[in-house]
Amino acid sequence: MRRGITYVVPAVAVAALALVVPHLTGCSRGDADTAGPRAAPSESAGGVPDAAAPSASNGGAPAAPVRDLPRPRKIMPPGDHPPVGAVLYAASDGPHIVVALSPKTDLAPGGKWQGGFMFSDVPSWEARLGEDGSASGADTGPPAKTGRGWNGRGWCIAQKGDERVSFIVEWPASAFGTCHLTHERGGQIVFSKNLGIAGYNTWVPVDGPRYPQDLSVYDIADPSVALVGERLWFVSRDMFANPSVSHTRWGEFKYTDWAPCRRLGKGYFPSIAGSEDKGVFVSYVKLATKDLIDGDVRGTIAVRHSTDGEEWKELPPATDEKAAHMQALALDSEHGLCVVYAAKREGGWPLMAARSADFGQTWGEPVMLTEPTIYASQPQVVAYGGRFYVSYREMTGVRNSRKEGGPFEGDPVGIYTLVLGPEQLPA
């Protein structure tokens, strides 16, 4: 097994910087899932409000939080490269988390993090998640080619057997963002190139003759993938704020292999999930408020369902409140749909979750998973073994403005995970 941190060169060639990584140990709130002998940094208030708990150092067991919800665990990769983003995906041996790390080590809060994203060689680190959210079995992360700049978002992964595909939004020399696709088999790269899907760009006719070469998708954001049977489903947001869906057979990832994309109304932060018996579901933030000064996008969470990728039925929204910011969707064939999202609240952007036991026909009351004063970002959720595995990135409360030319969020201060049983979410 390859272990350590990989610095990925933006081409087929990949250079590895190996670090010896021992297995991770679990922790209670106030500690961090970490590797190596260093002390864990102090956590910000990223958990659920709870009763006073005996100290772990004196042998006491931590008290249960309100609603019997799990406490978020801070994920700390080895070394001194700060984590700036994360992605979850389900493999045959369980859910995995891949943490993107800043190539810089001397970053500090207060806007200096922006420089940490302006690299095309992004190191990454990967581990499996246990049923309590702890990380173990550290290994080398997948390739991450990001062009000239990246903001820690826009990354998704799907795996089937010993094959894996990774999609990541990159910013090349032009002003248009593209999506880079890397296909691996047995840990080796099969190919690595820009993603092309017929009909993604509205100025390209899909009923005309095939282009002689791949045409990359342009101005893409927030990709999400789901493996359903032998087909890989892909959704993202195009430049006109349309959630756009396509699909292809697993292993067939060339331009001519993808079905022409379908657009699903207007929305942001789309996510896709599905199963062979339940069909395919897409959720996204249906715009209610957009502040052009700081980039806030808020609205309800729309849900659509399809069995063939052609017809998409609109289902009741996952939440009626118009405060959802970023969101992600997961499906368990027995326990239904689960959506996690950051919601605008007075003093923060806490992480919320809602479940539908009847697969989108009705939704239970949302549950707050974190303290109301944190700033949650980049929520991720996958279903595995009857549980919902969640990760999110916590940010500082200071948000950069559009005039500063940086991301519309504050500085990243930590990656957290937690695991939910279906009984912990009303349906």
NORRA-V905884 format. One record per pair of residues at least 12 apart in sequence whose C-alpha atoms are under 8 Angstrom apart, sorted by the first residue. I is the first residue (numbers start at 0). GAP is how many residues later the second one is. If there is no record, write none. Layout:
i,gap
I,GAP
I,GAP
This chain:
i,gap
0,138
1,137
1,138
2,15
2,16
2,17
2,18
2,135
2,136
2,137
3,13
3,14
3,15
3,16
3,17
3,121
3,134
3,135
3,136
4,12
4,13
4,14
4,118
4,119
4,120
4,135
4,136
5,12
5,116
5,117
5,118
5,119
5,134
5,135
5,137
6,114
6,115
6,116
6,117
7,113
7,114
7,115
7,135
7,136
7,137
8,111
8,112
8,136
9,110
9,111
9,134
9,135
9,136
9,137
10,134
10,181
11,177
11,179
11,180
13,129
20,14
20,15
20,57
20,117
20,118
21,13
21,14
21,116
22,12
22,113
22,114
22,115
23,110
23,111
23,112
23,113
23,114
24,109
24,110
24,111
25,108
25,109
26,46
26,107
27,28
27,34
27,43
27,45
28,18
28,42
28,43
28,44
29,12
29,13
30,12
30,42
30,43
31,41
31,42
31,43
31,44
32,40
32,41
32,42
32,43
32,44
32,101
32,102
33,41
33,42
33,43
33,44
34,41
34,42
34,43
35,42
39,36
42,31
43,369
44,326
44,329
45,26
45,324
45,325
45,328
45,348
45,370
46,24
46,25
46,322
46,323
46,324
47,17
47,18
47,21
47,22
47,23
47,24
47,320
47,321
47,322
47,323
48,16
48,17
48,321
48,322
49,13
49,14
49,15
49,16
50,12
50,13
50,14
50,15
66,357
67,356
68,300
68,351
68,355
69,348
69,349
69,350
70,347
71,61
71,298
71,344
71,345
71,346
72,60
72,61
72,343
72,344
72,345
73,340
73,341
73,342
73,343
74,60
74,339
74,340
74,341
74,342
75,339
76,22
76,48
79,25
80,20
80,21
80,22
80,23
80,24
81,19
81,20
81,22
81,23
81,25
82,16
82,17
82,18
82,19
82,329
82,331
82,332
83,15
83,16
83,17
83,18
83,68
83,309
83,328
83,330
83,331
84,14
84,15
84,16
84,67
84,68
84,293
84,308
84,330
85,12
85,13
85,14
85,66
85,67
85,69
85,292
85,305
85,306
85,307
85,329
86,12
86,68
86,69
86,70
86,293
86,304
87,68
87,69
87,292
87,293
87,294
87,302
87,303
88,67
88,68
88,69
88,70
88,293
89,68
89,69
89,292
89,293
89,294
90,67
90,68
90,69
90,70
91,68
91,69
93,34
93,35
93,36
93,290
94,33
94,34
94,35
94,287
94,289
94,294
95,30
95,31
95,32
95,33
96,29
96,30
96,31
96,32
97,26
97,27
97,28
97,29
97,43
97,44
98,25
98,26
98,27
98,42
99,22
99,23
99,24
99,25
99,52
100,21
100,22
100,23
100,24
101,14
101,15
101,20
101,21
102,13
102,16
102,18
102,19
102,20
103,12
108,302
109,288
109,301
110,289
110,299
110,300
112,298
112,299
113,37
113,292
113,293
116,32
116,33
116,34
116,35
117,30
117,31
117,32
118,27
118,28
118,29
118,30
118,31
119,25
119,26
119,27
119,28
119,29
119,30
120,23
120,24
120,25
121,22
121,23
121,24
122,18
122,21
123,16
123,17
123,18
123,19
123,20
124,13
124,14
124,15
124,16
124,17
125,12
125,13
125,14
125,15
125,16
126,12
130,288
131,286
131,287
132,256
132,284
132,285
132,286
133,283
141,24
142,23
142,39
143,24
144,23
144,25
144,35
145,22
145,23
145,24
145,25
145,26
145,34
146,23
146,24
146,25
146,26
147,22
147,23
147,24
147,25
148,21
148,22
148,23
149,19
149,20
149,21
150,256
152,16
152,69
152,225
153,13
153,14
153,15
153,67
153,68
153,69
154,12
154,13
154,14
154,67
154,68
154,69
155,12
155,67
155,68
155,69
156,68
157,67
157,68
157,69
158,68
161,23
161,24
161,25
162,20
162,21
162,22
162,23
162,24
163,19
163,20
163,21
164,16
164,17
164,18
164,19
165,14
165,15
165,16
165,17
166,12
166,13
166,14
166,15
166,56
167,12
167,13
167,55
168,51
168,52
168,53
168,54
175,42
175,43
176,41
176,42
176,43
176,44
177,16
177,17
177,38
177,39
177,40
177,41
177,42
178,15
178,16
178,37
178,38
178,39
178,41
179,12
179,13
179,14
179,15
180,12
180,13
180,14
193,22
193,23
194,19
194,20
194,21
194,22
194,59
194,60
195,18
195,19
195,20
195,21
195,58
195,59
196,18
196,19
196,20
196,49
196,58
196,59
196,61
196,62
196,63
196,64
197,17
197,57
197,58
197,60
197,61
197,62
197,63
198,61
198,62
199,17
199,38
199,44
199,60
199,61
200,16
200,17
200,37
205,54
209,46
212,42
213,40
213,41
213,42
214,40
217,20
217,21
218,19
218,20
219,16
219,17
219,18
219,19
220,15
220,16
220,17
220,48
221,14
221,15
221,47
221,48
222,12
222,13
222,14
222,47
222,48
223,12
223,46
223,47
223,48
224,46
224,47
224,48
225,46
225,47
225,48
226,46
226,47
226,48
227,46
227,47
227,48
227,52
228,46
228,47
229,19
229,20
230,16
230,17
230,18
230,19
231,15
231,16
231,17
231,18
232,12
232,13
232,14
232,15
232,39
233,12
233,13
233,38
234,35
234,36
234,37
234,47
235,33
235,34
235,35
236,30
236,31
236,32
236,33
240,25
240,26
240,27
241,21
241,22
241,23
241,24
241,25
241,26
242,20
242,21
242,22
242,23
242,24
242,25
242,27
242,41
243,17
243,18
243,19
243,20
244,16
244,17
244,18
244,19
244,64
245,12
245,13
245,14
245,15
245,16
245,63
246,12
246,62
261,47
261,48
263,48
265,20
265,21
266,17
266,18
266,19
266,20
267,16
267,17
267,18
267,19
267,29
267,58
268,15
268,16
268,57
268,58
268,59
269,12
269,13
269,14
269,15
269,57
269,58
270,12
270,13
270,56
270,57
270,58
271,56
271,57
271,58
272,56
272,57
272,58
273,56
273,57
274,56
274,58
276,56
277,29
277,55
277,81
278,26
278,27
278,28
278,29
279,25
279,26
279,27
279,29
280,22
280,23
280,24
280,25
281,21
281,22
281,23
281,47
282,18
282,19
282,20
282,21
282,45
282,46
283,17
283,18
283,19
283,43
284,13
284,14
284,15
284,16
284,17
284,39
284,40
284,41
284,42
285,12
285,13
285,14
285,15
285,16
286,12
286,13
287,12
287,34
288,33
291,110
292,108
292,109
293,105
293,106
293,107
293,108
293,114
294,106
294,107
294,113
295,29
295,112
296,28
297,24
297,25
297,26
297,27
297,46
298,22
298,23
298,24
298,25
298,26
299,17
299,18
299,19
299,20
299,21
299,22
299,23
299,24
300,16
300,17
300,18
300,19
300,23
300,26
301,12
301,13
301,14
301,15
301,16
302,12
302,13
302,14
302,15
302,57
314,45
314,46
315,44
315,45
315,46
317,21
317,36
317,37
317,42
317,44
317,45
318,35
318,44
318,46
318,47
322,20
322,21
322,22
323,17
323,18
323,19
323,20
324,16
324,17
324,18
324,19
325,15
325,16
325,17
325,51
325,52
325,53
326,12
326,13
326,14
326,15
326,51
326,52
326,53
327,12
327,13
327,51
327,52
327,53
328,51
328,52
328,53
329,51
329,52
329,53
329,58
330,51
330,52
331,51
331,52
331,54
333,52
334,21
334,22
334,51
334,87
335,19
335,20
335,21
335,22
335,23
335,24
336,18
336,19
336,20
336,21
336,22
336,23
337,15
337,16
337,17
337,18
337,50
338,14
338,15
338,16
338,42
339,12
339,13
339,14
339,39
339,40
339,41
339,50
340,12
340,38
341,33
341,34
341,35
341,37
344,27
344,28
345,27
346,25
346,26
346,27
347,24
347,25
347,26
347,27
347,49
348,23
348,24
348,25
348,26
348,27
349,18
349,19
349,20
349,21
349,22
349,23
349,24
349,25
349,26
350,17
350,18
350,19
350,25
350,28
351,14
351,15
351,16
351,17
351,18
352,13
352,14
352,15
352,16
352,72
353,12
353,13
353,71
353,72
353,73
354,67
354,70
354,71
354,72
355,71
356,70
361,65
362,64
363,61
363,62
363,63
364,61
364,62
365,59
365,60
366,58
373,20
373,21
373,22
373,23
374,19
374,20
374,21
374,22
375,16
375,17
375,18
375,19
376,15
376,16
376,17
376,18
377,14
377,15
378,12
378,13
378,14
379,12
385,35
385,36
386,32
386,33
386,34
386,35
387,31
387,32
387,33
387,34
388,28
388,29
388,30
388,31
389,27
389,28
389,29
389,30
390,24
390,25
390,26
390,27
391,23
391,24
391,25
392,19
392,20
392,21
392,22
392,23
393,18
393,19
393,20
393,21
393,22
394,14
394,15
394,16
394,17
394,18
394,19
395,13
395,14
395,15
395,16
395,17
396,13
397,12
397,13
398,12
